[in-house]
């Protein structure tokens, strides 16, 4: 009997424990992950891959790498988390989510092994799905994003051609540690013996831990901040023109990057440094393909403009037209999945760079386990107002909790039960030239996208 797609997805979520924190030192989970993959024929050893850890920029860097390899003619796999709209987004082949049929067929294989692995978790099963799918599809390069941490993350069973560590900041402190040094030590756990590691710009204490781990593993370090230079040539709401060069090469190369913000320039430089390492190991992708891959990259809900000043609501989508009562939105509407203080700071920097004179009205919702006060500290000085709301997530903080944490900040706020009504309330007071920014979590950013675009929910 064929497993239905909806039943397959429900099976994965039956292992999710949103009310229980993962164990901090569950070293046994890597052993059980290896044992599970052994039963599946060790699929993760059947194709080359890149492994990425970090606090910020993992997804964007992974998306850039995948897009460049695909533009170069390679068959690609991309494993990321979480998803925005469809569970299938977590596992992609050549830029497209895994099909329902393939997911169902591979899940049936995993289900057959479940009785022998009673302690396997949600993310471990999903990781096994991705690694198995990439082997079945004979990908020529897979980009694997670590889920949480690095050292004990279940993706850390792979042996990459190159490891990448994106910027590290405080997040998941109850699991990874309460200092940058401790978190960096966990992230650096993805460094493997003899495999080069590309390191994005880091705080000194984070870099110290990464270099120490690389030295222990005899892994060559490519320090992006020391080896590469990048600069903004032009920024518009549609994207940015970025000039990048390897420090030993005086020639600048110009890239059209649709992802906005200073932090995305760092992610671009990190991705290009990674491609340069692989080029030295006989992965040949032309400069034109690199530029094409960068220009075509898509990574939604990262400073993504959902509507423009001159876009009639009726031309966006029927639901949104109802929310705006058939009127024309009077400013930019932006979704950004910033979910910690460092990401909120980057969001403000991007607003200042792209919309320096625009008043910003924030629609804010966050998960209860995040540094909400830290995010408000970054956002409040830039805010004309807030509307506090709640995403449809079991992890969401209540509106009352948000209000109590925002109260010490001198920023006016209102509340709304959901994103649609939050937009309605803000529309009443948005002046020409203002903008609305929906942020605080990927959950609320995804709900906002679903109002404006025809997205897949399955």
C-alpha positions as CSV (number, residue, x, y, z in Angstrom):
1,X,0.0,0.0,0.0
2,X,1.4,3.4,-1.0
3,X,2.0,5.9,1.8
4,X,0.0,9.1,1.3
5,X,2.1,12.3,1.3
6,X,0.0,13.8,4.1
7,X,0.5,10.7,6.2
8,X,4.3,10.8,5.5
9,X,4.5,14.4,6.8
10,X,2.4,13.6,9.9
11,X,4.8,10.7,10.6
12,X,7.8,13.1,10.8
13,X,5.9,15.5,13.1
14,X,5.0,12.6,15.4
15,X,8.6,12.7,16.5
16,X,8.7,16.5,17.2
17,X,8.8,17.6,20.8
18,X,8.4,21.3,20.8
19,X,7.9,21.4,24.6
20,X,11.2,19.6,25.3
21,X,14.6,21.2,24.8
22,X,17.2,18.9,23.1
23,X,19.9,17.5,25.4
24,X,23.0,19.6,25.5
25,X,25.5,16.7,25.4
26,X,23.7,13.9,23.7
27,X,26.8,12.5,22.1
28,X,25.0,9.2,21.4
29,X,22.8,10.7,18.8
30,X,25.7,10.8,16.3
31,X,26.2,7.1,16.8
32,X,22.5,6.4,16.2
33,X,22.5,8.6,13.2
34,X,25.5,6.7,11.8
35,X,23.8,3.4,12.6
36,X,20.6,4.5,10.8
37,X,22.5,5.6,7.7
38,X,24.4,2.4,7.7
39,X,21.1,0.5,7.4
40,X,20.3,2.8,4.4
41,X,23.6,2.0,2.7
42,X,25.5,5.1,3.9
43,X,23.9,7.4,1.3
44,X,25.9,10.4,2.6
45,X,29.1,8.9,1.3
46,X,27.9,8.6,-2.3
47,X,28.3,12.3,-3.4
48,X,30.5,15.3,-2.7
49,X,29.1,17.9,-0.3
50,X,29.6,21.2,1.6
51,X,28.7,21.4,5.2
52,X,27.6,24.8,6.7
53,X,27.2,25.9,10.3
54,X,26.9,29.3,12.0
55,X,24.3,31.4,13.7
56,X,23.5,33.9,10.9
57,X,23.7,33.6,7.1
58,X,23.7,29.8,6.9
59,X,20.7,29.6,4.6
60,X,21.6,32.6,2.4
61,X,25.1,31.2,2.0
62,X,23.8,27.7,1.2
63,X,21.4,29.2,-1.3
64,X,24.1,31.2,-3.0
65,X,26.4,28.1,-3.3
66,X,23.6,25.9,-4.7
67,X,22.6,28.5,-7.2
68,X,26.2,28.9,-8.4
69,X,26.7,25.2,-8.8
70,X,23.4,24.8,-10.6
71,X,24.3,27.7,-13.0
72,X,27.6,25.9,-13.6
73,X,25.6,22.8,-14.9
74,X,25.9,20.6,-11.8
75,X,23.0,18.5,-10.4
76,X,22.5,19.9,-6.9
77,X,21.0,19.0,-3.6
78,X,20.1,21.5,-0.9
79,X,19.2,20.6,2.7
80,X,18.0,23.5,4.9
81,X,15.7,24.2,7.8
82,X,13.2,25.3,8.8
83,X,10.8,25.6,5.9
84,X,8.5,28.6,5.2
85,X,5.4,27.1,3.6
86,X,5.9,23.4,2.6
87,X,7.7,20.7,4.4
88,X,9.2,19.7,1.0
89,X,11.3,22.9,0.9
90,X,13.8,21.4,3.4
91,X,15.1,19.0,0.7
92,X,15.6,20.4,-2.8
93,X,16.9,19.0,-6.1
94,X,18.2,21.5,-8.7
95,X,16.4,24.2,-6.8
96,X,13.0,22.4,-6.6
97,X,11.5,20.9,-3.5
98,X,11.4,17.1,-3.3
99,X,8.2,15.8,-5.0
100,X,5.4,14.4,-2.9
101,X,5.8,11.0,-4.6
102,X,9.6,10.8,-3.8
103,X,9.1,12.0,-0.3
104,X,6.4,9.4,0.3
105,X,8.4,6.5,-1.2
106,X,11.6,7.3,0.8
107,X,9.6,7.8,4.0
108,X,8.2,4.3,3.7
109,X,11.8,3.0,3.7
110,X,12.5,5.0,6.8
111,X,9.3,3.9,8.5
112,X,10.4,0.3,8.1
113,X,13.5,1.0,10.1
114,X,11.7,3.0,12.9
115,X,11.1,0.1,15.3
116,X,14.9,-0.5,15.4
117,X,15.5,3.2,16.2
118,X,13.0,4.2,18.9
119,X,15.0,7.3,20.0
120,X,15.5,8.9,16.6
121,X,14.2,12.5,16.6
122,X,12.2,14.6,14.1
123,X,15.3,16.4,12.7
124,X,17.3,13.2,12.5
125,X,14.6,11.5,10.4
126,X,14.3,14.6,8.1
127,X,18.1,14.6,7.7
128,X,18.1,10.9,6.8
129,X,15.4,11.7,4.2
130,X,17.5,14.4,2.6
131,X,20.8,12.4,2.6
132,X,19.0,9.4,1.1
133,X,17.2,11.4,-1.6
134,X,20.4,13.1,-2.8
135,X,22.0,9.6,-3.2
136,X,19.0,8.3,-5.1
137,X,19.0,11.3,-7.4
138,X,22.8,11.1,-8.0
139,X,23.5,14.7,-7.1
140,X,26.9,16.0,-8.1
141,X,27.1,18.5,-5.2
142,X,25.0,18.7,-2.0
143,X,25.0,21.7,0.3
144,X,24.0,20.6,3.8
145,X,23.0,23.2,6.4
146,X,23.5,22.1,10.1
147,X,20.4,22.4,12.2
148,X,21.5,23.4,15.7
149,X,25.1,23.9,16.7
150,X,27.5,21.7,14.8
151,X,29.5,19.3,17.0
152,X,26.5,17.2,18.0
153,X,24.2,18.1,15.2
154,X,23.0,15.0,13.4
155,X,24.2,16.4,10.1
156,X,27.8,16.2,11.5
157,X,28.1,12.6,10.3
158,X,29.1,13.8,6.8
159,X,32.6,14.2,5.4
160,X,32.6,17.5,3.4
161,X,34.9,18.6,0.6
162,X,34.9,22.0,2.5
163,X,33.3,23.2,5.7
164,X,31.8,26.7,6.1
165,X,31.2,28.6,9.3
166,X,29.1,31.7,8.9
167,X,29.0,34.6,11.5
168,X,28.4,33.4,15.1
169,X,26.2,35.3,17.6
170,X,24.2,34.4,20.7
171,X,21.3,32.1,20.0
172,X,20.0,28.9,21.5
173,X,22.1,29.7,24.5
174,X,20.2,27.2,26.7
175,X,21.5,24.4,24.5
176,X,24.8,25.7,23.0
177,X,26.1,27.9,25.9
178,X,25.8,31.4,27.1
179,X,28.9,32.9,25.6
180,X,30.2,33.4,22.1
181,X,33.2,31.3,22.8
182,X,31.1,28.3,23.9
183,X,28.8,28.6,20.9
184,X,31.7,28.9,18.5
185,X,33.3,25.8,20.0
186,X,30.1,23.9,19.2
187,X,29.8,25.3,15.7
188,X,33.5,24.6,15.0
189,X,32.7,20.9,15.7
190,X,31.9,20.5,12.0
191,X,35.6,20.9,11.0
192,X,36.9,17.6,9.7
193,X,40.5,16.3,9.5
194,X,42.2,17.6,6.4
195,X,39.1,19.3,4.9
196,X,39.5,23.1,4.4
197,X,37.2,25.4,6.4
198,X,36.0,28.8,5.1
199,X,35.4,31.2,8.0
200,X,33.2,34.2,7.6
201,X,34.0,37.4,9.6
202,X,33.8,36.6,13.3
203,X,34.1,38.2,16.7
204,X,37.6,37.6,18.1
205,X,36.5,35.0,20.7
206,X,34.6,33.0,18.1
207,X,37.5,33.1,15.7
208,X,39.9,32.0,18.4
209,X,37.8,28.8,19.0
210,X,37.5,28.1,15.3
211,X,41.2,28.4,14.7
212,X,41.9,26.2,17.7
213,X,39.6,23.4,16.4
214,X,41.0,23.8,12.8
215,X,44.6,23.4,14.2
216,X,43.6,20.3,16.1
217,X,42.0,18.8,12.9
218,X,44.9,19.9,10.7
219,X,42.4,21.7,8.5
220,X,43.4,24.7,6.3
221,X,41.6,27.9,7.3
222,X,40.4,30.4,4.7
223,X,39.7,33.6,6.7
224,X,37.3,35.5,4.5
225,X,37.9,38.8,6.3
226,X,41.7,38.6,5.7
227,X,41.7,37.1,2.2
228,X,38.8,38.9,0.5
229,X,37.5,42.4,0.0
230,X,33.9,43.5,-0.9
231,X,32.1,46.8,-1.3
232,X,28.7,48.1,-2.2
233,X,28.5,49.8,-5.5
234,X,24.7,50.5,-5.5
235,X,21.7,49.5,-3.5
236,X,18.0,49.7,-4.6
237,X,14.9,48.0,-3.3
238,X,15.3,45.4,-6.1
239,X,18.9,44.3,-5.1
240,X,22.4,45.5,-4.8
241,X,25.5,45.7,-7.0
242,X,28.5,44.4,-5.1
243,X,32.2,44.4,-6.1
244,X,34.3,41.6,-4.7
245,X,37.9,40.6,-5.1
246,X,40.4,38.1,-3.7
247,X,43.0,40.2,-1.9
248,X,45.9,38.9,-4.0
249,X,44.1,39.7,-7.2
250,X,43.8,43.4,-8.0
251,X,40.8,42.9,-10.3
252,X,37.4,43.6,-8.9
253,X,34.4,41.5,-10.1
254,X,30.9,42.9,-10.1
255,X,27.9,40.9,-9.0
256,X,24.2,41.6,-9.1
257,X,22.9,40.3,-5.8
258,X,19.1,40.3,-5.3
259,X,19.5,39.8,-1.5
260,X,19.7,43.1,0.3
261,X,21.8,44.3,3.2
262,X,25.4,44.5,4.3
263,X,25.2,41.0,5.8
264,X,24.4,39.6,2.4
265,X,27.6,41.0,1.1
266,X,29.4,39.0,3.7
267,X,27.4,35.9,2.7
268,X,28.3,36.5,-0.9
269,X,32.0,36.9,-0.1
270,X,31.9,33.7,2.0
271,X,30.2,31.8,-0.8
272,X,32.7,33.0,-3.4
273,X,35.6,32.1,-1.1
274,X,34.1,28.6,-0.8
275,X,33.9,28.3,-4.6
276,X,37.5,29.5,-4.9
277,X,38.6,26.7,-2.6
278,X,36.8,24.1,-4.6
279,X,38.1,25.6,-7.9
280,X,41.6,24.9,-6.5
281,X,40.3,21.3,-6.1
282,X,39.3,20.9,-9.8
283,X,35.6,22.1,-9.5
284,X,35.5,24.3,-12.6
285,X,32.7,26.8,-12.8
286,X,33.2,29.8,-15.1
287,X,33.0,33.4,-13.8
288,X,29.9,33.9,-16.0
289,X,28.2,31.0,-14.3
290,X,29.2,32.3,-10.8
291,X,27.6,35.7,-11.7
292,X,24.5,34.1,-13.1
293,X,24.1,31.9,-10.0
294,X,24.4,35.0,-7.8
295,X,21.9,37.0,-9.9
296,X,19.4,34.2,-9.8
297,X,19.6,33.2,-6.2
298,X,16.3,33.1,-4.3
299,X,16.0,33.0,-0.5
300,X,12.6,34.2,0.7
301,X,11.7,36.2,3.8
302,X,15.1,37.8,4.1
303,X,14.4,41.5,3.6
304,X,11.9,40.5,0.9
305,X,9.7,43.2,-0.5
306,X,6.1,41.9,-0.6
307,X,4.4,44.9,-2.1
308,X,5.4,48.2,-3.7
309,X,4.1,51.7,-3.3
310,X,2.5,51.7,-6.8
311,X,1.1,48.1,-6.7
312,X,-2.7,47.9,-6.7
313,X,-3.9,45.6,-4.0
314,X,-6.1,43.8,-6.5
315,X,-3.0,42.9,-8.5
316,X,-1.4,41.2,-5.5
317,X,-3.9,38.6,-4.5
318,X,-7.6,38.4,-3.5
319,X,-7.0,37.9,0.2
320,X,-4.7,40.9,0.4
321,X,-7.1,43.0,-1.6
322,X,-9.7,42.3,1.0
323,X,-7.3,43.1,3.8
324,X,-6.6,46.5,2.3
325,X,-10.2,47.1,1.3
326,X,-9.3,47.3,-2.3
327,X,-7.0,50.3,-1.8
328,X,-3.5,50.8,-3.0
329,X,-0.8,50.1,-0.3
330,X,0.9,53.4,0.5
331,X,4.4,52.1,1.1
332,X,6.7,49.2,0.9
333,X,5.8,46.1,2.8
334,X,8.8,44.0,3.8
335,X,9.1,40.5,5.4
336,X,12.3,39.6,7.2
337,X,12.8,36.5,9.3
338,X,15.2,38.1,11.9
339,X,14.9,36.1,15.1
340,X,17.7,37.2,17.4
341,X,19.3,40.5,18.4
342,X,22.1,40.3,15.9
343,X,19.8,39.7,13.0
344,X,17.6,42.5,14.2
345,X,20.6,44.8,14.1
346,X,21.3,43.7,10.5
347,X,17.7,44.4,9.6
348,X,18.0,48.0,10.9
349,X,21.3,48.4,9.0
350,X,19.6,47.2,5.8
351,X,16.6,49.6,6.3
352,X,19.1,52.5,6.8
353,X,21.0,51.5,3.7
354,X,18.0,50.9,1.3
355,X,15.4,53.2,2.9
356,X,17.3,55.8,4.8
357,X,14.5,58.3,5.1
358,X,11.5,56.0,5.4
359,X,9.6,55.8,8.7
360,X,9.4,52.1,9.7
361,X,6.3,50.5,11.2
362,X,7.1,47.0,12.6
363,X,4.7,44.1,12.8
364,X,6.4,41.9,15.3
365,X,5.9,38.3,16.5
366,X,8.5,36.0,18.0
367,X,9.0,32.5,19.4
368,X,9.0,32.4,23.2
369,X,12.5,31.0,23.5
370,X,14.2,33.9,21.7
371,X,15.9,37.0,23.0
372,X,12.8,39.2,22.4
373,X,14.1,42.1,24.6
374,X,17.4,42.1,22.7
375,X,15.4,42.4,19.4
376,X,13.4,45.2,20.7
377,X,16.5,47.0,21.8
378,X,17.7,47.0,18.2
379,X,14.4,47.8,16.5
380,X,12.8,50.3,18.8
381,X,15.1,53.3,18.0
382,X,14.2,52.8,14.3
383,X,10.5,52.3,14.8
384,X,7.7,54.8,14.2
385,X,5.4,52.2,15.8
386,X,4.8,48.5,16.5
387,X,1.9,46.2,16.0
388,X,2.5,43.1,18.2
389,X,0.9,39.9,17.1
390,X,1.3,36.1,17.3
391,X,2.2,33.6,14.7
392,X,0.4,30.4,14.3
393,X,3.1,28.4,16.0
394,X,3.2,26.3,19.1
395,X,6.4,28.1,20.1
396,X,5.0,31.7,19.7
397,X,5.2,34.2,22.5
398,X,1.9,35.7,23.6
399,X,1.0,39.3,22.7
400,X,1.0,40.1,26.4
401,X,4.6,38.8,26.8
402,X,5.7,40.9,23.8
403,X,4.0,44.0,25.2
404,X,5.6,43.6,28.6
405,X,9.1,43.3,27.0
406,X,8.5,46.3,24.7
407,X,7.0,48.5,27.5
408,X,10.4,49.9,28.7
409,X,11.1,51.2,25.1
410,X,9.8,54.6,24.0
411,X,7.9,53.2,21.0
412,X,4.1,53.4,20.5
413,X,2.5,50.0,19.9
414,X,-0.8,48.4,19.2
415,X,-1.8,44.7,19.2
416,X,-3.5,42.4,16.8
417,X,-4.6,38.8,16.9
418,X,-3.0,37.8,13.6
419,X,-1.0,39.1,10.7
420,X,-3.9,40.0,8.5
421,X,-5.5,42.3,11.1
422,X,-2.1,43.7,12.0
423,X,-1.7,44.8,8.4
424,X,-5.2,46.3,8.4
425,X,-4.4,48.4,11.5
426,X,-1.1,49.6,10.3
427,X,-2.6,50.6,6.9
428,X,-4.7,53.2,8.7
429,X,-1.7,55.2,9.8
430,X,1.0,54.5,7.2
431,X,1.8,57.8,5.4
432,X,3.2,58.0,1.9
433,X,6.9,57.1,2.0
434,X,6.6,55.0,5.1
435,X,7.2,51.2,5.1
436,X,5.8,48.2,7.0
437,X,8.3,45.6,8.1
438,X,7.1,42.2,9.4
439,X,9.7,40.5,11.5
440,X,10.6,38.7,14.7
441,X,10.5,35.1,13.3
442,X,10.4,33.1,10.1
443,X,6.9,31.9,11.2
444,X,5.3,35.4,11.0
445,X,7.3,36.2,7.8
446,X,5.9,33.1,6.2
447,X,2.4,34.0,7.2
448,X,2.9,37.4,5.7
449,X,4.2,35.9,2.4
450,X,1.1,33.7,2.2
451,X,-1.1,36.8,2.1
452,X,0.7,38.2,-0.9
453,X,1.9,35.2,-2.9
454,X,0.4,32.0,-4.2
455,X,2.5,29.7,-2.0
456,X,2.4,25.9,-1.7
457,X,1.0,24.6,1.6
458,X,1.4,20.9,1.9
